[in-house]
């Protein structure tokens, strides 16, 4: 109805979980395949990521209960249409496999996903699913953070120095806590570099 864009398309950056979800749903519709099948066939099986899925029932016995920042349990949610943006369950081992694949970047699709497509600010750009940071020391890191009810995560991959750091937390991404998780991941990566 009376909706207005907050900026002219292509001139400003704003991450959108709804946008990422919409992309996943459009791909599923276009291919005629469920999102989970695309995830398994296109990423998980080829990379050996056996602990990654959108099917909570398949991993429920391995999922650590999510918590609010005060320590109260937060029940796992069925993400439905938002699954592509926040309904993927994974493990540290699987994220390490993903990081190794990103470091090697031998697959043209992986290399394409790392190519920046928009500049947010000097040294900070966006690729396909990654934030790309160019540091004064000459390093380039890939990053993606996440936060849904009961969980917060951060993954940094430094392809030049061939190292990565992931922090997975079972506490909700609220207030200062989410930034603490991201800061810890950055600090761990710097220690490895």
C-alpha positions as CSV (number, residue, x, y, z in Angstrom):
1,X,0.0,0.0,0.0
2,X,1.9,3.1,1.2
3,X,5.3,1.4,1.6
4,X,8.4,3.3,0.7
5,X,11.9,2.1,0.2
6,X,14.4,3.4,2.8
7,X,17.0,3.9,0.0
8,X,17.4,3.6,-3.7
9,X,18.3,0.0,-4.6
10,X,22.0,-0.5,-5.0
11,X,23.0,2.6,-3.0
12,X,22.9,1.3,0.6
13,X,23.4,-1.9,2.6
14,X,21.0,-3.5,5.0
15,X,21.2,-7.2,5.9
16,X,17.8,-8.9,5.8
17,X,17.0,-12.3,7.2
18,X,13.7,-12.1,5.2
19,X,15.7,-11.4,2.1
20,X,17.9,-14.5,2.6
21,X,14.9,-16.6,3.4
22,X,13.1,-15.3,0.3
23,X,16.2,-16.3,-1.8
24,X,16.1,-19.8,-0.4
25,X,12.4,-20.1,-1.1
26,X,12.8,-18.8,-4.6
27,X,15.6,-21.3,-5.3
28,X,13.4,-24.1,-3.9
29,X,10.4,-23.0,-6.1
30,X,12.6,-22.6,-9.2
31,X,14.3,-26.0,-8.8
32,X,11.1,-27.8,-7.6
33,X,13.1,-29.2,-4.7
34,X,12.7,-28.7,-0.9
35,X,15.3,-26.4,0.6
36,X,16.6,-29.2,2.8
37,X,17.3,-31.4,-0.3
38,X,19.2,-28.5,-1.9
39,X,21.2,-27.9,1.2
40,X,22.1,-31.6,1.5
41,X,22.9,-32.3,-2.2
42,X,24.6,-29.0,-2.9
43,X,26.6,-28.4,0.3
44,X,26.4,-30.9,3.1
45,X,27.0,-34.2,1.3
46,X,29.8,-32.9,-1.0
47,X,31.6,-31.4,2.0
48,X,31.0,-34.3,4.3
49,X,28.9,-32.1,6.7
50,X,26.9,-35.0,8.2
51,X,25.8,-33.0,11.3
52,X,24.1,-30.1,9.3
53,X,20.4,-30.1,8.5
54,X,17.2,-28.1,8.8
55,X,15.5,-31.1,10.3
56,X,15.5,-30.7,14.1
57,X,14.2,-34.2,14.6
58,X,17.3,-35.6,12.9
59,X,19.7,-33.9,15.3
60,X,17.5,-33.3,18.4
61,X,19.7,-35.6,20.5
62,X,22.8,-33.5,19.7
63,X,21.3,-30.0,20.0
64,X,22.2,-28.1,23.1
65,X,19.2,-26.3,24.6
66,X,19.0,-22.6,23.7
67,X,18.9,-20.0,26.5
68,X,17.8,-16.5,27.0
69,X,20.5,-14.1,28.3
70,X,19.3,-14.6,31.9
71,X,19.7,-18.4,31.6
72,X,16.0,-19.4,31.1
73,X,15.6,-22.1,28.4
74,X,14.3,-20.9,25.1
75,X,12.5,-23.6,23.1
76,X,13.7,-24.5,19.6
77,X,11.5,-22.9,17.0
78,X,10.2,-24.2,13.7
79,X,11.4,-21.6,11.3
80,X,9.1,-22.5,8.4
81,X,9.6,-19.9,5.7
82,X,12.6,-18.4,7.6
83,X,14.5,-21.6,7.5
84,X,17.1,-20.5,4.9
85,X,18.1,-17.6,7.2
86,X,18.1,-19.2,10.6
87,X,16.8,-22.8,10.7
88,X,20.0,-24.7,9.9
89,X,21.4,-26.8,12.7
90,X,25.2,-27.5,12.5
91,X,28.2,-28.5,14.5
92,X,31.7,-27.2,15.1
93,X,33.1,-30.0,13.0
94,X,30.9,-29.2,10.1
95,X,31.7,-25.5,10.3
96,X,35.4,-26.5,10.2
97,X,34.8,-28.5,7.0
98,X,33.0,-25.4,5.5
99,X,36.0,-23.2,6.5
100,X,38.5,-25.5,5.0
101,X,36.5,-25.5,1.7
102,X,36.3,-21.7,1.8
103,X,40.1,-21.5,2.3
104,X,40.8,-23.9,-0.6
105,X,38.2,-22.2,-2.8
106,X,38.9,-24.7,-5.6
107,X,35.3,-24.9,-6.6
108,X,34.2,-22.1,-8.9
109,X,31.0,-21.7,-6.9
110,X,32.9,-21.2,-3.7
111,X,35.2,-18.6,-5.3
112,X,32.1,-16.8,-6.7
113,X,30.5,-16.7,-3.3
114,X,33.6,-14.9,-1.9
115,X,33.6,-12.2,-4.6
116,X,32.4,-8.8,-3.2
117,X,29.4,-7.4,-4.9
118,X,28.7,-4.3,-2.8
119,X,30.9,-1.9,-0.8
120,X,29.5,-0.9,2.6
121,X,32.5,1.2,3.6
122,X,36.3,1.3,3.0
123,X,37.5,-2.2,3.8
124,X,34.1,-3.6,4.4
125,X,32.2,-5.3,1.5
126,X,29.5,-7.9,1.0
127,X,29.8,-11.0,-1.1
128,X,27.2,-13.8,-1.6
129,X,26.4,-14.7,2.0
130,X,29.7,-13.3,3.4
131,X,30.8,-10.0,4.8
132,X,34.3,-9.4,3.4
133,X,36.8,-7.3,5.5
134,X,40.1,-6.0,4.2
135,X,42.4,-5.3,7.2
136,X,45.2,-2.7,7.3
137,X,47.7,-5.7,7.8
138,X,46.7,-6.9,4.4
139,X,44.5,-9.7,5.6
140,X,41.1,-10.4,4.1
141,X,38.5,-12.2,6.2
142,X,35.1,-13.7,5.4
143,X,32.5,-13.4,8.1
144,X,29.0,-14.4,8.8
145,X,27.2,-14.0,12.2
146,X,23.9,-15.5,13.2
147,X,21.5,-15.2,16.0
148,X,18.1,-16.7,16.6
149,X,16.1,-17.5,19.7
150,X,18.4,-19.2,22.1
151,X,21.6,-19.2,19.9
152,X,24.4,-16.9,18.7
153,X,27.2,-17.8,16.3
154,X,30.1,-16.2,14.5
155,X,32.4,-17.6,11.8
156,X,35.5,-15.8,10.5
157,X,37.6,-17.3,7.7
158,X,41.0,-15.9,6.7
159,X,41.8,-17.4,3.4
160,X,45.3,-15.9,3.0
161,X,46.6,-17.1,6.3
162,X,44.6,-20.3,6.0
163,X,42.9,-20.2,9.4
164,X,39.4,-19.8,10.8
165,X,37.6,-19.2,14.1
166,X,34.0,-20.2,15.0
167,X,32.1,-19.4,18.2
168,X,28.9,-21.2,18.8
169,X,26.8,-20.2,21.8
170,X,23.5,-21.5,23.2
171,X,22.6,-18.1,24.5
172,X,20.3,-15.7,22.6
173,X,21.8,-12.9,20.5
174,X,20.6,-10.0,22.7
175,X,22.3,-6.7,23.6
176,X,25.9,-6.9,24.4
177,X,26.0,-10.7,24.4
178,X,25.8,-10.9,20.6
179,X,28.7,-8.5,20.2
180,X,30.7,-10.4,22.8
181,X,30.4,-13.6,20.7
182,X,31.5,-11.7,17.6
183,X,34.4,-10.1,19.4
184,X,35.6,-13.4,20.8
185,X,35.6,-14.9,17.2
186,X,37.6,-12.0,15.9
187,X,40.1,-12.3,18.8
188,X,40.5,-16.0,18.3
189,X,41.1,-15.5,14.6
190,X,43.8,-12.8,15.3
191,X,45.5,-15.2,17.7
192,X,45.7,-17.8,14.9
193,X,46.9,-15.3,12.3
